[in-house]
Amino acid sequence: MPRSSTRPTSRDVAQAAGVSQAAVSLVLGDKWRGRVSEATAERVRAAARELGYRPNLAARNLRLGRTRTVLLVVPALTTEFFAGVYTGAARVAARHGFGVVLYPSPEGIGPARDPFASAQAALDGVIASSMAADALTAIRGDQLPLVMLDSDPEGSLGAATVNLDIADGVRQVAEHLLGLGHRRFLHLAADVPSWTFELRARELGARLAAVPGTDLSTAAAPISIDDAVAAAEAALTRPGPRPTAVVCDDDKLAAGAYKAIRRLGLRVPDDVSVTGLDDLALATALDPELTTVRLDAERFGERGMEALLAVLEGREPGGADIPVELVVRGSTAPAAG
């Protein structure tokens, strides 16, 4: 099919597909189900692809009164996890003619400067990680359609919440280490005031408390390798029997635990087993490779965007927590003495 030198219009698509312009609008606006057949919808999509047709979003937005722009608020981009969340959200958004603006809170958590002169005028909705929830007040995101990620569903600011099944991830870690005979544990906790980290501490404590003879101590550190080294070294040299397993809230904290253990002349996993949570690229760069909980960051972002689209359309967002998976590698072994 020859391409025109001018920008193709919906009329061109309609003529190429042998349908009305109204049918083209329905199909490309993803509102065709129950109105035109699947075969017709595919014919319209094929014609649009062949012609290189792109909807005039500016004109459509004037009609709809929407900018078709969503803000994704995350902590500072210090790991690839939130890049994956963005990738997933943007993928779903693009299928529905939306754009996603990524806004990392400058200090990781806490207040942030409004990136728009008026967020309410410039945005259709917000997806926000609970780790950057304080930024919402500054950008007035809590006054827009809002979906919260990794947030307490009982006390969420948002119209919907989307969570990974972190509690199950922690239970998988605990079962794995208990099965290896570990009874003395150190929880290297993220020093971040966020529901997701409170949940990890609560679940780990509850699971270990159910097994007689277990001992759990805690050390908190910001999510950085240097801070984790200092916190783990101090905790592992406290008076009394040394923990045989270090459960870390994040793979970066686990990397710091590795360094602290080696500074003390000990070995991973012979003397101390270590687990992480995230399954970042870092997990397989460590030696030995890290036993950790794999989180599907892209699926997390997809589900967040799907939930926001449901809120914007007046539908009830669905879906249970996103499953997570323990990946056992070389950093865990049977408890030493």
Secondary structure, DSSP 8 states (H G I E B T S, - for coil): ----SS---HHHHHHHHTS-HHHHHHHHTT--TTTS-HHHHHHHHHHHHHHT----HHHHHHHHT---EEEEEES---SSHHHHHHHHHHHHHHHTT-EEEEEE-TTSSS----SSS-HHHH-SEEEEEGGGTTHHHHHTGGGS-EEEES--TTS-SSSEEE-B-HHHHHHHHHHHHHHTT--EEEEEEE----HHHHHHHHHHHHHHHTSTT-EEEEEEE-SSHHHHHHHHHHHHTSSSS--SEEEESSHHHHHHHHHHHHHTT--TTTT-EEE-SB--THHHHSSS--BEEE--HHHHHHHHHHHHHHHHTT-------B--EEE--TT--S---
